[in-house]
Amino acid sequence: MVSHSVFVTGSTGYVGRSLILALVARGHSVRALARAASANRIPAGAETIVGDALVPASFVDSIAPADTLIHLIGTPHPSPAKAASFEAVDLQSVHAAVAAALIAKIRHFIYVSVAQPAPVMRAYVAARQAGEQLIRASNLPATFVRPWYVLGPGHRWPYVLLPLYGALMLLPPTRDAARRLGLVTLSQMVGALVACVEQSPEKVRTLDVQAIRAASAVKNE
């Protein structure tokens, strides 16, 4: 396995902390971006980079020698009521990350997007689609990881929907949507992201829910 140098935004968030621990355990070096107020939450083993994910000048000079950038910035617990934050934080942070990645000559940009199309959370999906379009336009080799909901500590309520998912999977008219908008666990998400780091694409690839589960399973074999 080739060891990578990885720069992570959103490093102190729900996925970020677990991902950093997994990357370090696999022998990858990690630079983790965080604001000064939350820098003490970065897991041991990663190098702390203090900066603002919305201001590329605050961290661009600290990306090197990373070859991979994982962008995890997002509004916590997204809901339709947070549409303004999807534009001001989620999408603007992609603008900042892409600008910095181009200057730093990143060779692989990994973006946690969202399953699409979807009948709900339209503002959230639209912001993530715009983020993907921005990355495509940059011509950076990229991976778009598209979960719908990541189950884990503090994020368990959708477990009550599992019987509904089972019923929808049985019906041909709703089967595709049930697969596309399926649930993944935090462990599966982290496993898939680590697999993405270790298998860089030449251009752009997309991992839907089924591919997230498959990539995690392969990585854990």
N, C-alpha and C positions, 0 to 999 in steps of 0.2 A: 504494500500500500504506500502511495506517495503522500508525504506529509504536506499539508497546506497551511498557509498563513491566512487567517480569516478575520475580517473586520465586521463587527456585529453592531447594528443600530437596534434600539429597543432592547438593550441587553439586560435590563433589570425587570422586564415584564414577564408575563405569564409563560410564554414560550422561551424567551431569551435566557433566563437563568438555567433552565433544564438543558437547553441546547448547548450552552457554553460548557457545562459540566461534561456533557457527552463528547463534545469536540476535543476537550482537553484529555479526556480518558482515552481517546483514539489516537492521541499523539499529535494533534494539530495545535498550532500556536494561535492564540486568539487575542485580538485587540477589541475591547468593549467600550462603546461610546455611551456616556451617561452624563446627565447634568451633575453639577457639584453636589447638590442636595441629596442625590441618590447614589452617588459613586460608591458608598460603603456597602451597597447591596450587590455589587458585582461579585460573582463567585470566585473563590481562590483558584489560581492557575491562569487567570486571564490578566492581561495588562489593561489598566484603566486609562481611558482617554476621556478627559473632561471636555465637554463641548455641547453645543446646541444642535440637535438633528435638523432644525429648520434653517440653520445658518451654515452653509458649506465652508465658509472661510474659517469657522471655529474648529474644524476637524480635518480638513483636506490634507494638511501637511502631516497628519498623524496616521494616515491610512497605510502608507508604505511601511514595511515590505509586503503587505497583504496582496494576495492574488485573487481573493474571493471576497465579495461583500454580500452580507445577508441583511436584507432590510426588513425589520420587524415592527417598525413604528406603526402604531394604530391606536385609535380611540378605544379605551377600555370598555368592555361590556357594551358594544354598539347597539343602538336602537334607533328607530325612526326619528326620535326626538333629538338626536345628535347629528343631524344632517350638516349643520354648519361646521362642526368639528371635522367631519370627513373631508371637507374642502380645505379648511384652514390648517389641519394637522396631517391627516393621512396623505392627502395628495401633495401638499406643499413639501412634505418631508421627502417624497419621491423625487420631486424637482431638485431638492438640495442634494440628495444621495447620488442621483445620476450626474449632476454637475461635478460633484467631488470625485466620483468614480472615473469619469472621463479624464480628469486632470491627473489622477493617480494611476491611470492606465490599468485599471482592474480588468482581469481576464474572465471573470465570471460573476454576474450579478444575479443573486437569488432573491426573488420577491415573493413574499407571502401575500397572495391575492385572495380571491374568494370564489367559490363555486358559482358558475353562471351558465345560462340565464337562470334567474330565480324570480318567483312571483311576489316576493316580499323584500324588504330592505333595499328598495330601489336606489336611494341616494348612496348607500354604502357600496352597492355593486357598481354603480356608475363611477364613483371615485376610484375604485380598484381597477375598473376597465380603463379609465383615463391614465392611471399609473402604468398599466401594461403597455398602452399605446405610446406613452412617453419613453419607456425603456426600449421598445421596438425601434422607435425613431432614432435612438442614440446609436444603434447598431452594436451595442454591447452583447456579447454572448450571454444569454440569460436563461434562467429557469423560473417559470411561474408555478408556484405551488398553490393549488386552489382547494382548500378545505371549506366546508360549510360551517361546522361547529366542532371545536376541539374540546373533548370531554377531559376533565381532570379536577384537581382540587379547586373548589370554589366555582366550578363550571359543570355541575352534575345534573341540573334540573332536566336536560333533554332525555335523560335515561327513561323518564316516564313516557316518552314518545316511541320507545322501541317497539311496543306492540303495534302501533300505527304504521311504523316503517315496515314491519313484517307483513301487514295486511296490504300495503301499497305495492310491495314487491310481488305479490301474488297476482296483481291485476295488470294485464298488458298495457292499458292506457296510462298507468301511473308508474310503471316499473322504471323507466328511464329517469324520471324525475327523482324517484326514491334513491336510485343509485347515485345520481349526480349530487343530490343534497343530503347524502348520508353523513353519519357521524364518524369521526375518528378520535382516537384517544391521544392524550398528550404524548405518550410513549411512541405511538405510531407516527405522529407529526415530527417529533424529534428524530426518530430513526430515519424518516424520509429525508429530512433536511441534511442530516449527516451523509446519507447516501448521495445526495445531490452535490455536496462539497467534493466527495471522492470520485464523482463521475461527471466531469465538466462537459458541457455540450459545445459543439462548434458554432452553433447559431442560437436558436431559441427553441426550448421545449416546454411543454406544459404537463403538470401532474395533476390529474383530477383526483377525486376521492378514492377511486379504485386503485389508481397508480400510487397514491400516497401509502395505502395499505400494503401494496405489493412491494414497493421500494423498501419500506420498513422491514418487511418479512425477509427480504433478501439480505439486507444489511445485518440482520440479527441471526442469520444462519451460521 
